[in-house]
Amino acid sequence: MNSRERYIEALTFGKPDKIPFFPGGPRESTLKRWHSEGLPEDRAWFDVMCEEIGVEQEAPSGVPHSGPDLNFLMNPMFEEKVLEHKNGHYICQDWKGNICEISDEFDVSYLRSAKDFVTRRWIKCPVETHEDWEDMKTRYRLDDPTRCPDDFDDRVKIMKQRDYAIALAVHGPFWQLREWCGFEGLCMLTIDDPEFVAEMAAFWTDFVSKVMAPALDAGVVDHLFICEDMAYKEKCMISPAMCREHLMPAWSRWATECIQAGAKIIEVDSDGNVAELLALWVEAGVNVNSPMEVAAGNDINEYRKTFGHDIAFSNGVDKRCIAKGGKVIEDELRRIEPVVRDGGFIPGCDHGVPHDISWPNFLHYSKLLAEMTGWL
């Protein structure tokens, strides 16, 4: 079974020869710690981990790797710049037009990519008025030639030969509107100006759909991955009724279009407690959720009892238990074992691997996970 077949089988309650092995990936500060604890700096952590625990990685098949490389980002972007530096903090403008405050142990590039765990404070967001919105829309032109690569037809020929799963990652409507309006700004708009929220959500829904279209028409998408962080420790950030009104039209449309084009996996990624959201996602056509953060109160065993095989999961291993190691992580893997046996679950760390997880404890956890998923 190749990696594409295995991945799809695992998340659609099929019968994979073994479960994909994704223990979770470290951030910059985590790697810095691991290098101090014996991980060679000149080698990829995954390769060293596999050697250390005895997992034999699959030999390359020789099938070239390619992807659609569609561009959903604003163009032009805002200028990244430091506006002020004082008291150990930068006031920055990021590429999305936000004015943010971050510690000066970082730089503006940390606002562009999730290289590490960076706390920031938002001071001003780019869409605060209807006039701001009219300007923002000009940065998402569908006739922008950067939306689809010039060599797309050649890429399709390669992708048709694939033995690996191809995913399209898109921002969900809550995620994207939050990037434009800010978290507090968006939440207040859902109460004060719901028509404005509906207008922006409809724009984003249509934009994503039309940018995705070349890849869907080519039949090369296996997996739609919707980034939609929208939950706190106990509740979602807006009410389920607001989700149904403003967000479900996007989820449903994209899921329908992708499934009709042959995609097997429609996944929503959201941190926090997703108990109020799972039924909405299932109704919208979503069949996978991640990362199942345990500290937020997600109980994967209870969710399986409630939803059966209507939805699969990824991640779900408590990062706090990995950090403690020993019997604690052994007990944690025993906790999730019933869902692993039932299928529709690729277990792994329930978010990015933080720097309180030592290299020895990560190796111990990874070996246990490899045994659980059939690699050892």
N, C-alpha and C positions, 0 to 999 in steps of 0.2 A: 504494500500500500504506500503510495507516495504521500508527501506532506500535505498536498491539497486534499486528497481523498481523506486522509486521516483527520484533518482539521474539520472538514465539513461533516464527516461521520460523527465525530465527537460532539459537535454542537447541535446536531439534528437527531440525537437519540438513536444513532445507528450503531454499528458494531466495528469500531476501529480496531486495528491490530494492537495498538497501544494508544494511550492518551497523549496528545502533544505535551511536550515538556517545556513549560514556561514558568520557571520559579519566580521571575520578577527581575527587574533591572535596577541597578544602582544609579544614584545621582552623583554629582561631582564630589560632594563632601564625603559620601559613602566610599567612593573609590579611593579618596585620599586616605581614609582610615584603613581600607583593605591593603593598600600598598605598604602601609606601615606595619601590617600584620603578616606579610609574606607573599601577597599577590605581586608577581613581577610587573613592573611598570611598562615593559615593552611588549606585553602580550594581552590579548583580549581576555577579559575576565571569564566569559562563557567557556572558552576553549580550555582555560586552566581548570575551571570548576569541573568540567566533564572528565578531564584527566584525573583529577584528584579523587573523584568519587567513583570512577570506573565506568562512566557512560560512554559508549562508542557512538560517536556522531555519525549520521548517515553520510555516505560519500556523495559528493556533488554528482548530479545526474547528467550534467552537460547541457541541460536546457537553459538557454540564456534567460536572464532575469530582466524584466521590463515592466513598466506600469503606465497607466494612462497619463499621469503627470498633469492633470487638469489644475487650473489655477482659480481658486475661489476667493483669493485675497483682494483687498482694495488696491487700486492702482489709479493715481499715484498714492504712495504711502506718505505719511507725515514725516517730517525730518526728526530723526532721533537726536536729542541734544540735552545737555545738562543746563538747567536754567539757574540753579543756585546750589551752593555747597556750604553747609554750615552745621555745626554741632554733630558731626559724624554722619550726616545724611546728605543725599543728593535729592534735589527737586528736578525731575526729568520730564521731558516730553517723549513719549514712546512712539513707535511707528504707527500706532492706531489712533494717535491724537489725544491720548489721555495725558493728563498732568499727574504724575505720581511721585511719592516720596519713598526712597529705599535707603538702606544702610550703605555707607560708602565702602564697605568691604566688597561690594558688588559694583558692576557698571551697567550702562544702558543695555548692553547685549543680553543681560539676564532677564530683561523684560521682553525680549524677543523669543527666547526659547527656554524650555524647562530644564536648564542645565543643573539646577539645584533648587532646594526649597528656599524660596525668597519671600519674606513678608514685605508687603507694600501697602501704602496708604494712597487711596485715590483722592485727588483734590478737585479735579475738574474732568469731565468727560466730553467727548466731541459732539454729542447730540443732546442739547438741552432745550432746543426750540424747534419749531417746524421749519424755520429758515435753515438751521443747522442740518436738518434732515435733507432738505433739498440739495444742499452742498454735498452731503455724504453720498447720496444716490449717484452723483456723477462719477464717483470712484469705483462703481460697480457696473460699468458698461458691458453689455453682452457682446458688443461688436469689438471689444478689446482683443487684438490679435494674440495677446499673451494667455488668453483663457485656454487655448488648446495648443500643444506643441506642433511645430512645423512638420515634424517627422511622425505624426500620429499614425498614419497608415502603416508605416514600417513597424512601429511599436505593436500595432494590432497583429501583424503577421507573427511577431515573436510571441505575443501573449496567447495566441491561439494554440501554441505548442506547450503551454505551461503545465508544470506538475507542482506548482505552488499556488496558494490562494491569493487572489488579487482583491484588495480592499480599496474602497473609496472612503476617505475620512472627511466628514463635513461638520460644520458647526450647526447644532440644532437651533431653532428659533430663540429659545430662552438664552442660550449661550451668546448668540450673535447680538441680540438686542441689548443684552447686558454689556457687551463690549462697546456698543454705541452710546448707551445711556447711563451706564453705571448700574450697580446692583440696586442701590436705594432709589435711584432715579427711575429705573424700570418698574420696580415694585410699586412706587407711588403712581406711576402712569397707568398701571392696570386698574387703579381706583379712580384717579382724577381725569384720565383721558383715554379710556379704553379704545376709542376709535383710532387714535394715533398708534397705539400698540398693534391693533389689527392691521393698519395700513403697513407698518414696518414688517410685521410678520408675513403678510401676504407678499410683499416685495421679496423678502428673503426666500420664501418658499419657492416662488417662481424662478428666482435667480439660480438657486441651487439646482433645481430641476433641469433648467435649460443648459447649465454648464455641464451637468452629468450626462446629458443626452448622447454625445458622441460615444462615450464608453458603453452606455447601455445599448445603444443601437448596434455596436460592434459585438455585443454578447460576451464581454471579457470581464465582467464584474461578478465576483463570488460573494462579496461581503460589503454591506454598507455599514460604516461605523459612524454613529451620530454622537458627537461630543455635546453633552447636555448637563453639565454640573448644575444641579438645581435643588439640592436638599441639604438641610442641616442635620444635627445629631438626632432629632426626633421627628421633624416634619419637613415637607417640601417647602420651597421658598415662596411659592404662591399657592393658592388653594387648588384642589383638584378641579373645581368648576372652572377656574381661570385657565388651568392647563387644557381642559377640554375645549374651551372657547378659542384660545390664542395659539396653542401649540399643536394640538392633535391634527389639525388640517395638514400641517407640514409633515408630521410623522407618517400619517396615513398615505398621503400622496407619494412621498418618496418610497415608502415600503412597497406600495402597489407597483410603482414604475420599476423598481429594482427586481421584484419577484417576477414580474412579467418578462423581464429581460434575462431571466435565468439565475439571478442571485439566490443563494440558499440561506444566507445569514443576514439578518437585520438586527444590528446591535445598538443599544443605547448605553453610553458610559455616563454614569453620574455618581459622584461621591455622595456621602451622607446616607441618611435613612430613607430608603425608597419604597417603604411599605405602602404608602398612599399612591404611588405612581405605577406599580407593576401592572395592576389591572388595566390602567389606561394604555400602557405600552402594548400589552397583549391585544387589546381591542384595536389598536392602531396597526397591528401587523408585525410588531417587534417580537423576535423570538430568542434574543440573547440580551442579558444585562450583566454589566460589570461596573465596579470592581468588588461589590459586596463587602463594604467596609464593616468589620465586626465591631469596632469601637463605636460606631454610629447606631448599633442595635440591630443590624441586619442578621437574621437567623436563617441561614440557607436551608436548614432542615425543615423549618416551619414553612418557608416559602415553597418548598417542594411539595409538602403536604397540601398546601392551598392551591397551587397552580399546576401540579402534576407535570406533564410533559408539554404544557403550553409555552414554557419559556425555559431556556437553558441559562447557564451562568459561567462566568470566567472569574478567576482570582479567588477571593473569599477566604484566604488563609490569614489569620490575625498577625499583623506585623509585630505586635507587642510580644506575641508568643515566640516568634522567630528570634527576637532580641534576647529573650530570657534563655532560650535554648533548652537542652537537656530534656527532662521529662515533660516540661511545659509544652514544647513544640510537638513532642510525641503525642501528648494528650490532644493537642489541637488538631493534628491530622487524623486522629481517631474520631474526633467530633464530626469531621466532614466526610468520613469514609462512607456512610450510607448513601450520600448523594453521588459520590464518585462511582460507587457500584451501580447505582441506578442509571447512570449515563447523563448526557447533556450537561457536563460540567468539566471545565479545564481548570484545575486548581492552581493557584499561585498566590504570591503576596498581594494583599488587598489594596495596594497602591504602590507608588515608587518605593524602592527599598531604602529606608532612612539610615542615617549614619550611626544610630545606636545599635545596629546589627553588626556584630563582628564577623570577620571573615571565617573563623572556625565555626561559629554558630550557623552562618549561612551555608557552609559546606555540609554540616550535619543535617540541616533542614533539607537541602537539595538532594542529598542521598536518600533520605526518607521519601521525598516526593518522587524521585526517580523509581524507587521500589513500588510506590503506590500506583504510578501511572504505567508500569510495565516496561521501563527502560533498564531495570536491573532485576 
